[in-house]
Amino acid sequence: MGFCASHAKLRDSSDPLERDPTNCYPSAHCGGGGIGIRRGFGTLEHHSVMRVQVPFTAVSSGAIMADPTANPSGHDFSHLEDIPSCPPRSASSREGTFYAFHDSAPPDESDFQTAAQRGTHRTGDECERNANSIWSDLEALQKRISQLRRKHPHRYNFVSSGNITNDHGVFKDAADPHCTFWVCGKHSMRDIFTTQVS
C-alpha cells in the first residue's frame, strides 16, 4: 500500500469527511494501492489506512512455557536425560505381545539389563545401549538364542512374554522382529514380561 503525501493534511484536517475512515474506499490513485476518501461526488483525497489484528497468547507471570525439545509422547524418560536426543524423536509407541530372554526364573536383578548397565557394546550408540532388546516374533527370538548359546551355553535359558501398551515406552523405528525398546521410567521390564513361555 503506498503512502500518500496528503496524509499529514488529513490527520490535521477539520473536515469530518477527510478524517472519518469509514468514508474510505479502495483507490488506484493513491500510490498504486492506497485508500481514497470520497468527498461527496467530487475529487479523491488520498489517505493510507491499515488495520492489523495480531493474535496473541496471554501468559501468567508465573507460568512456565513448554520446552519445544521435550518428549512429545508424554513418557517419563528422565533417566535418559543426560543422553542427547534419547529416545530419538523418530521412536514411537507400539502395542502387542513381545518376547524377551532372561537367565533366571523368575527374572532377577541381573536380567533385562541394558548394554550400558552390563558395560558391553561400548562403541555402540549410547542411546541404544540404554535400550532393551525384545522380539515381536517368538520363533525369530528362539533362533537368535540358539546362536547366542554357542558362545554362552549357560545363559539365555528362559523366554517370557509381555503385553506392551503405548504407555510402556517407545520403539526404534525399524521393521524387524528384533526391537530396540526404551522403557518409560514409570515401568520396568520385570513388570511387563511376566509370563514365561519357554
NORTA-V508157 format. One line per field, one symbol per residue. ss: DSSP state (2 for helix, 1 for strand, 0 for the rest). Layout:
ss=???
This chain:
ss=000000222222000222202221110000000011110000011110000000000000000000000000000002220000000000010001111111000000000000222200000002222001111002222222222200000000011111110222111000000111111000002222001100
